[in-house]
Amino acid sequence: MAQSSVTRSQTDVLVNDFVRSVYNWMAIGLCLTGFVAYYVSNNEAMRNFVFGNSMIFFVLILIELGMVFAISGMINKMSAGTATSLFVIYSALNGVTLSFIFLVYTQSSIVSAFFICAGTFIACSIYGWMTKRDLTSIGGFLMMGLIGIIIASLVNMFIRSSAMNMIISYIGVIVFVGLTAYDTQKLKNMALTQPAGTDGAVLRKGAILGALSLYLDFINLFLMLLRIFGTARD
């Protein structure tokens, strides 16, 4: 009985430390992205560099995609320091490319969309953590929805349909609400299956991977909500 109690206590401590680390790194990533986005939007030289040449903007997007795939696919081959550095650099680069929102939307609508997103994200995370339902079955469906959103968004870059843009945004909200709950449950399962005495570097890499997943869910949910509720600048 005493042995079981000690083991359970050690597991609880491990889970709490792991989850706290995930959300701390996610918060760091979001803060860094927001700071860089605001700075770039208010710096004329940076704005001209990023948006003055569409090739530079798309190169930055490709670099970001490469970093996401690198962290997600090769994290086991990286050191914890490398994984952390890539996440921080990615968050900063994402801030550079997302700086356009301060040029397109009013600051009040950006703030409103952020708080709506934060409230929705927290609610979905709590559901994903507390629910007894296995959300694995909806994971594949959500990924298909995500692929559909990406394809539809690429097509809409050429046809420029405002109606399709809104449809994509509403579907995107549904998809990323589901992915937030799904990824939170995955995070919970990851935390619960970490054996006691797991190497700190392994825990750090797992925390960075979890933070990246939730960071992407938050950012994309925010962008979809901003497209729905955002007010364009005059």
N, C-alpha and C positions, 0 to 999 in steps of 0.2 A: 504493500500500500504506500509506504514512504517512498520507495524507489519510483513508483508510478507517479507520485505527486511531484517529485523532483524533476522527473523527465518532462512532465507536462509543464512545469514552471519554466524549464529551460526552453521548451518549444515556444511558449508564449513570448518569452523575451526575444527569441530569434525572429519570430514572426513580426512582433512590434517594431524591432530595429530595422528589419528588412523593408516593411511597408513605409515606415517613416523616411527611410533613405530614398525610396522610390518617389514619394511625393515631394520631398525636399529637392531632389534633382529636377523633377518636373517643374516645380515652382521657380527654381533658378533659371531653367531654360526659358520659361514664359516671361520672366522679368527681363532677362537679357534680350529676348526677341523684341519685347515692347520698347525697351530703352533704345536699342539700335534703330528700330523702325522710326521712332519719333525723332531721333537725332538726324538720320538720313533725310527724312522729309523736310527738315528745317535747315539743311545744309545745301546751298545751291550747287556747290561743286560736286558733292556726292550725288545729288539728284541728276545732274547733267551726265555724270559718269555712268550711272546705272540705267537711266531711262533715255538718255540721249542717243544710245545705240542699242537697238533691239537685240543685236547679236550678243552683247555683253549680258543683258538680262537673261536670255535663254541659256547662255553658258553657265551662269550662276544657278539656274534652275537644275540643269543637268548635274552640276557638281553636288548640289543638295541631294538629288535622287541617288547619286552614287554613294554619298556618305550614309544615307539611310540604309541602302542595301548592304553596305560594308558592315555597319554596326549590327544589323539584323542577321546577316548571313555568316559573318566571320568573327563574331564576338568571342567565341571559344578559343580562337587562335590569337587573340589580342591580349595584351596586358591590360590590367584594370585602368592604368593611367592613360593608355592609348584610347580605350573606349570612352573614358571620361572626356578626354581632350576633343575627340571627334564630336561628341554630343554637344559640348560647349561651342565649338566652332560652327557646327550645323545650326544651332540656335541663333548665333549671331548672323550667319549668312541668311537665314530665314527672315530675320529682322530687316536685312537690307532689301530683300525682294518684296517683303510685305509692307514696306514703307509707303507704297502707293496708296494704301487705304487712307492715310492722312491727307493725301492729295485729292482723293475722290469723294470721301465722305466727311460730313461735319464731325467735329470732335464729340459733340453731345451724343450723336447717334452711335459713334464708336463706343463710347462709355456705356450707353444703354445696352447695346448688343453684347458687350463684354459681361455685364452683370447678369443679363439673361442667360448667357452661355455658362457662366460660373454656377448659377443656381441649378440649371439643367444638368450640368456635369456632376455636381455634388449629389443630386438626387439619383442620377443613374449609377454613380459609383456606389452609393449606399445600397441601392437595389442589387447591383452585381455582387456586392460583398455579403449581403444578408440572405438573399434568396436561396432556397433549397433546390430550386429547379436547375438542372444541368443545362447551361446555355450553349454547350458545344454544338448542339444540333443546328442552332441558328447561325453559327459562325460561317459556314460555307455559303449560306444564303446571303449574309451580309457582305461577304467578299465579292460575290457575284454582283450585288448591288453597287459596290464600290467600283468595280471594273466598268459597269454600265455608266456610272456617273462620269468616270474619266473619259470614256469613249464619247459620250454625249457632249461633254464639255469641249472636247477637241473638235467635234463636228460643229458645235455652235460658235467656235472661233471664226468659222468661215461664213456661216449663214447669219450670225448676229441676230438671233431671234430673242426678243425680250420675254416672250411667252415661254419659250423653252428654257431660258435662263431661270425663270421663277419655278418652273416644274422641277428642274435639276436641283434647285436650292431646297425645295420642300422635301424631295426624296432624299437629298443629302442629309437634312436634319434627322430624318427617320433612321437612315443608315448609321450615322455617327452617334446617335443616341443609343442604338443597339450595340454598336462596337464599344462604346464606353462601358456599358454593363458587362459585355462579353470579356473585354480585356481586363476589367477589374476582377472578374471571377478567375480568369487565368492567373492573374497576379496573386490572388488569394491561394490558389492551388499550388503555385510555385513556392510561395512562402511556407505553406504547411508541409511541403515535401522536402524542404531543406533539412538535411540531417544535422543534429547537434554537432558542433565542432567544425562546421563547414569553414573552409579557408576564407578569410576576409576578402581576398581579391576576387574569389568566385562570387561572393555575395555582392560585391561592388558592381561586377559586370552584369549580374542578374538585375540589380537595381537600376542600372543605366538602361538596360533593354526594356524593363518595365516602364521607366520614366519616358523613354522615347515613344512607346506605344500610346501611353496616356496623353503625352504632349501632342502627338499627331491628332488624336481624337479631339482634343480641346481646340486646337488651332483650326481644324477643318470644320468643326461644329460652329465655332465663332464666325468663320468666313461665310458659312451658309446662312447663319442668322443675320449677319450684317447685310448680305445681299437682299434679304427679305425686309428687314426693318430699317436699314440704313437710309439716311437722307443725304442726297448728293449735294456737293457744294455748288453754289451759284456760279 
